[in-house]
Amino acid sequence: MSFMQALRNRWTQADSLVCVGLDPEPAKFPAKFAQDADAVFNFCRDIVDATAEHVCAFKPQIAHFAALGAEDALQRVIAHIHAAHPGIPVILDSKRGDIGSTAQHYASEAFDRYAADAVTANPYLGHDSVQPFLDRADRGVVILCRTSNPGAGDLQDLTIDGRPLYQHVAEKVAREWNGHGNCSLVVGATWPAQLKEVRAIVGDVPFLVPGVGAQGGDVEAVVSNAKTADGTGLMVSSSRAVLYASAVDDYAQAAANEARRLRDEINRYR
Ligand SMILES: O=C(O)c1cc(=O)[nH]c(=O)n1[C@@H]1O[C@H](COP(=O)(O)O)[C@@H](O)[C@H]1O
């Protein structure tokens, strides 16, 4: 099943627009993991199993694994999601972008090595740098548009031909790069006005919206400004607020409670 079809199925069947981000930081794990040689995998698996029923997608962030030398744990976490929770798409957050011949290897890394259903990509090297991702029609390509961080506007807001650069990205993705219908856009929850502008440009193209939870984005503003006409179109992503909802033994239950709470809050405004 394609990424887009799996995502639409989860929006409907799980009645959820929540994406849980998997950003393991062992220093924040509960004490019982201190002596666990496979702590990264075991912690992520527990979070996945506890939150799965409340999510439309999972989004492991590659640097959090690679910096620990835990690529093997990342591979096993993704395999576990596919095996234990079939139908929940996995977005590998690697924000790759390079010349085409190298991007080919980044596409293979995400889709063949890690078996991700979708990948985040940086568009600033242009069309040939994202083409190897776009060519995998059954996989999703989640392209940075207006990111959630404080410095997002430094470059993304620069005016070109009378419009900010992020609007050019949105238009290019919707009109030129989405031939297979497999594109999404990253627009941060911290920028409600820009969410609305980008939605007006791109029609029903799904958004990955990080920045609720730890970064303080307002859920009501996100949903009312960025949902599509049918009340979907969003993967509202939360990592730290879910993963580290509790630092003691009830961490998995606390993560489930936070994922359910976010799902319910989003659904109030759909
Ligand atoms: O692509 C992303 O997921 C992403 C884009 C963005 O604009 N801002 C952003 O915070 N993220 C990711 O979202 C995660 C942070 O989520 P929180 O812990 O919920 O704030 C990190 O993995 C970031 O890399």
The ligand as an SDF file (V2000), in Angstrom:
LIG
                    3D

 24 25  0  0  0  0  0  0  0  0999 V2000
   10.8450   17.5210   10.0610 O   0  0  0  0  0  0  0  0  0  0  0  0
   10.5720   17.5890   11.2730 C   0  0  0  0  0  0  0  0  0  0  0  0
   10.0520   16.6470   11.8330 O   0  0  0  0  0  0  0  0  0  0  0  0
   10.7540   18.8740   11.9560 C   0  0  0  0  0  0  0  0  0  0  0  0
   10.5820   20.0090   11.1960 C   0  0  0  0  0  0  0  0  0  0  0  0
   10.4970   21.2490   11.8220 C   0  0  0  0  0  0  0  0  0  0  0  0
   10.2400   22.2740   11.1860 O   0  0  0  0  0  0  0  0  0  0  0  0
   10.6580   21.3070   13.1700 N   0  0  0  0  0  0  0  0  0  0  0  0
   10.8970   20.1870   13.9310 C   0  0  0  0  0  0  0  0  0  0  0  0
   11.0110   20.3340   15.1630 O   0  0  0  0  0  0  0  0  0  0  0  0
   11.0120   18.9640   13.3340 N   0  0  0  0  0  0  0  0  0  0  0  0
   11.3690   17.7810   14.1230 C   0  0  0  0  0  0  0  0  0  0  0  0
   10.4270   17.5470   15.1670 O   0  0  0  0  0  0  0  0  0  0  0  0
   11.0920   17.0250   16.3300 C   0  0  0  0  0  0  0  0  0  0  0  0
   10.8580   17.9420   17.5290 C   0  0  0  0  0  0  0  0  0  0  0  0
    9.5630   17.7220   18.0100 O   0  0  0  0  0  0  0  0  0  0  0  0
    9.1480   18.1190   19.5150 P   0  0  0  0  0  0  0  0  0  0  0  0
   10.0250   17.3300   20.4340 O   0  0  0  0  0  0  0  0  0  0  0  0
    7.7140   17.7450   19.5980 O   0  0  0  0  0  0  0  0  0  0  0  0
    9.3750   19.5970   19.6330 O   0  0  0  0  0  0  0  0  0  0  0  0
   12.5600   16.9290   15.9930 C   0  0  0  0  0  0  0  0  0  0  0  0
   12.8210   15.5980   15.5470 O   0  0  0  0  0  0  0  0  0  0  0  0
   12.7210   17.8740   14.8340 C   0  0  0  0  0  0  0  0  0  0  0  0
   13.7710   17.4970   13.9830 O   0  0  0  0  0  0  0  0  0  0  0  0
  1  2  2  0
  2  3  1  0
  2  4  1  0
  4  5  2  0
  4 11  1  0
  5  6  1  0
  6  7  2  0
  6  8  1  0
  8  9  1  0
  9 10  2  0
  9 11  1  0
 11 12  1  0
 12 13  1  0
 12 23  1  0
 13 14  1  0
 14 15  1  0
 14 21  1  0
 15 16  1  0
 16 17  1  0
 17 18  2  0
 17 19  1  0
 17 20  1  0
 21 22  1  0
 21 23  1  0
 23 24  1  0
M  END
$$$$
